[in-house]
Amino acid sequence: MRRLTRRCLLFITIWSFTVGSLPSDAQRARGETPSATSATISSKTPVFAGACKACPWGILAKVTADALSFYGYRTTICWVCWSNLGPRYMADKTKPIMPANAQFEVPEYIEPPPDAVPDISATSESNLLDAWNGTGAYAADHKQRHNYRVIAVIRTSTYVLAAASKKSGITNLRQIKDRKEPTWITGGNGNDIIFQYYGISVDDLKAKGGGLMPPVGTGAGRVTRERRASADVFIGSGLLANTPEQRSWYEASQLNDLVFFEFEEPLIARLAAQPGYFRATVPLALFRGVDRPIPTVMRPNHLIYVRDDAPDEFAYNVAKALDEHRDLFQVQLEPWYYDPRTVAASSVIPLHPGAAKYYRERGYVK
């Protein structure tokens, strides 16, 4: 009898633990409310893992905070949760810390991070897909993060570009591989597909007296804007905005005479096959030197997202606030577009049920 009683107690304990640990989506399916509501959401003081104040995802953080203020929320923004930090803090429920390289940023763009776990964040579709799949910058973590839920898909025009200074004499990216003179390229480390296609090796560049210059920053290991703009070749994503990520194009097109190149069709197809990238055309006169429409690819989609344990009411309110105050997107440093036809178009990472409910009511999704 005692053995039977112990077994019954053990079964009840295991069953209670299992039921109590069901993920929030499963709880919703059973008509229950998630039990892990954060104290900051409950008090209407959510924490947004953004980026610097002049960075694209920092701008989305400010827009969201301003929109939510109409509904009684007082949002705290983490201005140093940039790059791959925000998706990690969000999924892993960890408090943000000051990044090691933050001292190299413009002081007025950042503040110390809040002493709280973020409730909501923004990043590019391609970056969040890497975190979801455990690829790219997240491969070293050896895990996938599947507890993201999308609130809204917001769009911008960030094109993949390539150009050379007129004085370099370079008329095709294929010339770089066999060029005997030192070749300096301004661009980030995300150009691997382009470099591989044209046979460009950073080690070869260095061996000939050239190299790769980062497109941002002026701290240790970085260069001045004049030095960046004096490069021979410029490769990377950009638009005409003075954000830290994009300003090298702003500078180079004004301080240098550039010749913009067209990528070959097989390369465009390869670039467009990357998650989050789509075919596009650089419009005439986007930069000084763009003297014709140029076929390329772009990374248009950026996601405002929460964890799957966020309450339906909060997700609903965020979706509603962004929709009803979409005019806030129109007055920012970077051009953002709220499109009802695409705001709920997340093909891999699920919409949060609360946001989906709002979009159904508005007729944006069926």
Stockholm file with secondary structure:
# STOCKHOLM 1.0

chainA/1-366         MRRLTRRCLLFITIWSFTVGSLPSDAQRARGETPSATSATISSKTPVFAGACKACPWGILAKVTADALSFYGYRTTICWVCWSNLGPRYMADKTKPIMPANAQFEVPEYIEPPPDAVPDISATSESNLLDAWNGTGAYAADHKQRHNYRVIAVIRTSTYVLAAASKKSGITNLRQIKDRKEPTWITGGNGNDIIFQYYGISVDDLKAKGGGLMPPVGTGAGRVTRERRASADVFIGSGLLANTPEQRSWYEASQLNDLVFFEFEEPLIARLAAQPGYFRATVPLALFRGVDRPIPTVMRPNHLIYVRDDAPDEFAYNVAKALDEHRDLFQVQLEPWYYDPRTVAASSVIPLHPGAAKYYRERGYVK
#=GR chainA/1-366 SS CHHHHHHHHHHHHHHHHHHHTCCHHHHHHTTCCCSCCCHHHHTTCCEEECCCTTSHHHHHHHHHHHHHHTTTCCCEEETTCTTTHHHHHHHHTCCCCCCTTGGGSCGGGCCCCCSSCCSEEEEEHHHHHHHHHTCGGGGGGTCCCCCEEEEEEEECCCEEEEEEEGGGTCCSTTHHHHCCSCCEEECCTTCHHHHHHHTCCHHHHHHTTCEEECSSCCSTTCCCHHHHHTCSEEEEEECSSCSTTTHHHHHHHHHSCEEECCCCHHHHHHHHTSTTCEEEEECTTSSTTCCSCEEEEECCEEEEEEETTSCHHHHHHHHHHHHHTGGGGGGSSSCCBCCTTTTTCCSSSCBCHHHHHHHHHHTSCC
#=GC SS_cons         CHHHHHHHHHHHHHHHHHHHTCCHHHHHHTTCCCSCCCHHHHTTCCEEECCCTTSHHHHHHHHHHHHHHTTTCCCEEETTCTTTHHHHHHHHTCCCCCCTTGGGSCGGGCCCCCSSCCSEEEEEHHHHHHHHHTCGGGGGGTCCCCCEEEEEEEECCCEEEEEEEGGGTCCSTTHHHHCCSCCEEECCTTCHHHHHHHTCCHHHHHHTTCEEECSSCCSTTCCCHHHHHTCSEEEEEECSSCSTTTHHHHHHHHHSCEEECCCCHHHHHHHHTSTTCEEEEECTTSSTTCCSCEEEEECCEEEEEEETTSCHHHHHHHHHHHHHTGGGGGGSSSCCBCCTTTTTCCSSSCBCHHHHHHHHHHTSCC
//
